[in-house]
Amino acid sequence: MAESNFFYYRGFPMVRSGNEIYYGSMGDKFVTKLTIRDSEAFKDSEIPTKVMVQMVPTGTEPVDLTKIRKGEMNSLYEALDTAYVWLSKELFGA
C-alpha cells in the first residue's frame, strides 16, 4: 500500500495551494474547494476571516447542477465543517 502524505480532516484528505484548499478525494464524484478571501494578522500568522466553499465535480460527465453548492463562511473551521457535511451527504447520503 502506498504511503499517504496528505493531511486528513474527518476522514477526507486536504491539499493546500496558496489561498486554495481542496478537501476530499479526487477519486470521488465531488471535492470541495475552499478559497481564503480575507484574513487577519494574529501574532505571527494569518487567520482566515472569509472563506468561500464550493462543491466541485471531479469527473468529465455532466453533473446535476442542483448538487453544486456554494457559500461564504466567517472562519476556516466553519468552512471545513460545512465542506464535510456537504461531502458526506453527497457521497454517502448521510
Secondary structure as UniProt FT lines:
FT   STRAND          7..9
FT   TURN            10..11
FT   STRAND          12..17
FT   TURN            18..19
FT   STRAND          20..23
FT   TURN            26..27
FT   STRAND          30..42
FT   TURN            43..44
FT   STRAND          45..57
FT   HELIX           65..67
FT   STRAND          70..73
FT   HELIX           76..92
//
